[in-house]
Amino acid sequence: MTGDEDWMTAQEAALFAGVHIQTLRSWVRRGHLEPGGLNAQGRYLFRLGDVARAEAATRSKGMTRASATRSLAIAA
């Protein structure tokens, strides 16, 4: 499977989006990202496309922590 049908755990989704796991959980609480299913352990799974859209929407509102850190590193 590819694109929107690629599944990832919350930890993988956070790494993909370049945000802390708590930020990803905040997106879920606020309704910006919806889990697409559960794995065998009962943990949320997210679709790649959904995570990418949530990250892009957040980026359009301001910098993510990862992009801010990269900007600071470049400036130093």
N, C-alpha and C positions, 0 to 999 in steps of 0.2 A: 504494500500500500504506500501511497505517496501523498504529499500535500496535506489537505485537511484531515485525511484519514490516518496520519501518523500519530500515534498516541505516546504520551510521555507522563511521567510522574510529576508531582508538584516540584520536587527538587530539580528534576531535569528541565521542567518548564521555566523555573526561576533562572537557572544557568543559561538557558537559551535566550531569555529576555534580558539578561544582564542585570537582574534585580535580586534583592535578598528574598528569601523564602517568605518572610513576613509581609513583604510588599505584595507578593503573589496572593497570599491569603487575604490581604486587604482588598485586592481587586475582586476576589470572590465574594467577600462580605458586602462590598459596595455594588455588586452586580455588573462589574466591568468584564468579568470572566466567569464562565459557567463550566463546571466539570462536565465532561462528556460521558463519564462512566466510573466504574470502580475496578481495581485490580483484585487478585485473589485474596489479598490481605485486607480488603475493604477500604483501601486508600484511593483518593481521587485520581482520575486520569484526565488529561487534557489533550485536545486536538492541537496539532502544530499550528494550523491556520488560526484557531481561536486565540492562541497565545500570541501569535504574531500580530493579530489585529489589536489585541489589548495593549501590547507593548507600543505599537505605532500610535494608538490613540493617546496613550500616556505621554509619549515623546512629543506629540504635537502640542500638549499642554505645558510641557517643561522638560527639563533634563532628567534622565534617570540617574541614579547614584553612580552607575558604572560609567556613563558618558561624562558625568561631572568629574569623576576621578581621572578619566583619560585626559580630559581637557586640562586639568590641573597638572598632570604629569608632563604634558606637552609644553605647557607654559613655563615649567620649572627649568 
